[in-house]
Amino acid sequence: MNKKAEALDKFFVDNKITCFQKEELNEKASPVHTVIYRAHMEEKGDNLPTMVVVDDTIYTMIQVLVSHGKVTEENKALVIEHLNAMNKRFKVFKYYVDDANNICLDSCIASTPEGFEPQMVQIVLDVILRHLNDEYAGLMAKIWGN
């Protein structure tokens, strides 16, 4: 049984957080008892897929798909330069362009399953949301070449 998922489930119930859909990977697919919580963050009218991944390792991953397939050969250098500048400023998460030309924002929270504090997930998600409120329009301007 995934202790972090149990703690996160209880935290969500206790705090009336209902936006996440839970997906438990089967034992064969994930011997470390991976559980994925999916939701969306809304930013400037866009719904940004968001997931929290907990398992038996020391890592809890949060990922936001900030832009789906909008990095092109024409804007890639400018976008990566902008992402690298943001990565220098922010400690709790990092941006990258994946192989499908998506812009992803990842954050990793380290803890043992026994020491996992689910409120840290909420805190990091809140920090990411505030950050996106401030930076999303500027990032989209780089994508569209403005």
Secondary structure in CASP SS format (residue, H / E / C, confidence):
PFRMAT SS
TARGET T0000
AUTHOR 0000-0000-0000
METHOD secondary structure of the structure
MODEL  1
M C 1.00
N C 1.00
K H 1.00
K H 1.00
A H 1.00
E H 1.00
A H 1.00
L H 1.00
D H 1.00
K H 1.00
F H 1.00
F H 1.00
V H 1.00
D H 1.00
N C 1.00
K C 1.00
I C 1.00
T C 1.00
C C 1.00
F C 1.00
Q E 1.00
K E 1.00
E E 1.00
E E 1.00
L C 1.00
N C 1.00
E C 1.00
K C 1.00
A C 1.00
S C 1.00
P C 1.00
V C 1.00
H C 1.00
T C 1.00
V E 1.00
I E 1.00
Y E 1.00
R E 1.00
A E 1.00
H E 1.00
M E 1.00
E E 1.00
E E 1.00
K C 1.00
G C 1.00
D E 1.00
N E 1.00
L E 1.00
P E 1.00
T E 1.00
M E 1.00
V E 1.00
V E 1.00
V E 1.00
D C 1.00
D C 1.00
T C 1.00
I C 1.00
Y E 1.00
T E 1.00
M E 1.00
I E 1.00
Q E 1.00
V E 1.00
L E 1.00
V E 1.00
S E 1.00
H C 1.00
G C 1.00
K C 1.00
V C 1.00
T C 1.00
E C 1.00
E C 1.00
N C 1.00
K H 1.00
A H 1.00
L H 1.00
V H 1.00
I H 1.00
E H 1.00
H H 1.00
L H 1.00
N H 1.00
A H 1.00
M H 1.00
N H 1.00
K H 1.00
R H 1.00
F C 1.00
K C 1.00
V C 1.00
F C 1.00
K E 1.00
Y E 1.00
Y E 1.00
V E 1.00
D C 1.00
D C 1.00
A C 1.00
N C 1.00
N C 1.00
I E 1.00
C E 1.00
L E 1.00
D E 1.00
S E 1.00
C E 1.00
I E 1.00
A E 1.00
S C 1.00
T C 1.00
P C 1.00
E C 1.00
G C 1.00
F C 1.00
E C 1.00
P H 1.00
Q H 1.00
M H 1.00
V H 1.00
Q H 1.00
I H 1.00
V H 1.00
L H 1.00
D H 1.00
V H 1.00
I H 1.00
L H 1.00
R H 1.00
H H 1.00
L H 1.00
N H 1.00
D H 1.00
E H 1.00
Y H 1.00
A H 1.00
G H 1.00
L H 1.00
M H 1.00
A H 1.00
K H 1.00
I H 1.00
W H 1.00
G C 1.00
N C 1.00
END
